[in-house]
Amino acid sequence: MLRKKVDEVKGKAADAKDAAGKKVDDAKDAAGKKVDEVKGKAADAKDAAGKKVDEVKGKAADAKDAAGKKVDEVKGKAADAKDAAGKKVDDAKDAAGKKVDEVKGKAAEVDEVKGKAA
């Protein structure tokens, strides 16, 4: 009778041990799934961040290119303005030179008339 009771208790203990082992295994499986899920979300977040970084780098490169083109355009306009100003200066010098020659010519005529009158 005692033997039967001992066997019964051993059986219940074995059942309890099996149930506890199953619960531990279930908890491990659930934890493993959760870890995999978190790893997956982390990988997705990393990918999304990488894409965003690439997108920002692309926009920065485009902005740099646009700024470079604008600088070149402004430099070109400045060079054109400088050339135009230089041409106006040259034209003014030519006009002043012609006027000086004209005045010298008139002065020579006056001197000539003075010489004849004297």
C-alpha positions as CSV (number, residue, x, y, z in Angstrom):
1,M,0.0,0.0,0.0
2,L,2.8,2.3,0.9
3,R,4.6,1.3,-2.3
4,K,1.5,2.1,-4.3
5,K,1.3,5.5,-2.7
6,V,5.0,6.2,-3.4
7,D,4.5,5.2,-7.0
8,E,1.5,7.4,-7.2
9,V,3.4,10.4,-5.8
10,K,6.3,9.6,-8.1
11,G,3.9,9.6,-11.1
12,K,2.4,12.9,-10.1
13,A,5.9,14.4,-9.6
14,A,6.9,13.1,-13.0
15,D,3.7,14.6,-14.5
16,A,4.4,17.9,-12.8
17,K,8.0,17.8,-14.0
18,D,6.8,17.2,-17.6
19,A,4.3,20.0,-17.3
20,A,6.9,22.4,-15.9
21,G,9.3,21.3,-18.7
22,K,6.6,22.0,-21.3
23,K,5.9,25.4,-19.8
24,V,9.7,26.2,-19.9
25,D,9.9,25.1,-23.5
26,D,6.8,27.1,-24.4
27,A,8.3,30.2,-22.7
28,K,11.6,29.7,-24.5
29,D,9.7,29.4,-27.9
30,A,7.7,32.5,-27.1
31,A,10.9,34.4,-26.1
32,G,12.7,33.2,-29.2
33,K,9.8,34.4,-31.4
34,K,9.8,37.7,-29.6
35,V,13.5,38.1,-30.1
36,D,13.2,37.2,-33.8
37,E,10.3,39.8,-34.1
38,V,12.4,42.5,-32.4
39,K,15.4,41.6,-34.6
40,G,13.2,41.8,-37.7
41,K,11.8,45.2,-36.6
42,A,15.4,46.5,-35.9
43,A,16.5,45.3,-39.3
44,D,13.5,47.0,-40.9
45,A,14.3,50.2,-39.0
46,K,17.9,50.0,-40.0
47,D,17.0,49.6,-43.7
48,A,14.5,52.5,-43.5
49,A,17.1,54.7,-41.9
50,G,19.7,53.7,-44.5
51,K,17.2,54.6,-47.3
52,K,16.5,57.9,-45.6
53,V,20.2,58.6,-45.3
54,D,20.7,57.8,-49.0
55,E,17.7,60.0,-49.9
56,V,19.1,62.9,-47.9
57,K,22.6,62.4,-49.4
58,G,21.0,62.4,-52.9
59,K,19.1,65.6,-52.1
60,A,22.3,67.2,-50.7
61,A,24.2,66.2,-53.9
62,D,21.4,67.7,-56.1
63,A,21.5,70.9,-54.0
64,K,25.3,71.1,-54.3
65,D,25.0,70.6,-58.1
66,A,22.3,73.3,-58.4
67,A,24.4,75.7,-56.2
68,G,27.5,75.0,-58.4
69,K,25.5,75.7,-61.5
70,K,24.1,78.9,-60.0
71,V,27.7,80.0,-59.0
72,D,28.8,79.3,-62.6
73,E,25.9,81.3,-64.0
74,V,26.6,84.2,-61.7
75,K,30.3,84.1,-62.6
76,G,29.4,84.1,-66.3
77,K,27.1,87.1,-65.8
78,A,29.8,88.9,-63.9
79,A,32.3,88.2,-66.6
80,D,29.8,89.5,-69.2
81,A,29.2,92.6,-67.2
82,K,32.9,93.2,-66.8
83,D,33.4,92.8,-70.5
84,A,30.5,95.2,-71.2
85,A,31.9,97.8,-68.8
86,G,35.4,97.4,-70.3
87,K,33.9,98.0,-73.8
88,K,32.1,101.1,-72.5
89,V,35.3,102.4,-71.0
90,D,37.1,101.8,-74.3
91,D,34.3,103.5,-76.3
92,A,34.5,106.5,-73.9
93,K,38.3,106.7,-74.3
94,D,37.9,106.6,-78.1
95,A,35.2,109.3,-78.0
96,A,37.4,111.4,-75.7
97,G,40.4,110.9,-77.9
98,K,38.4,112.0,-81.0
99,K,37.2,115.0,-79.1
100,V,40.7,115.9,-78.1
101,D,41.9,115.6,-81.7
102,E,39.0,117.7,-82.8
103,V,39.8,120.4,-80.3
104,K,43.5,120.3,-81.3
105,G,42.4,120.6,-84.9
106,K,40.3,123.7,-84.1
107,A,43.1,125.2,-82.0
108,A,45.5,124.7,-85.0
109,E,43.0,126.4,-87.2
110,V,42.7,129.3,-84.7
111,D,46.5,129.6,-84.6
112,E,46.6,129.6,-88.3
113,V,44.0,132.3,-88.5
114,K,45.9,134.3,-85.9
115,G,49.1,133.9,-87.8
116,K,47.5,135.2,-91.0
117,A,45.9,138.1,-89.2
118,A,49.1,139.2,-87.6
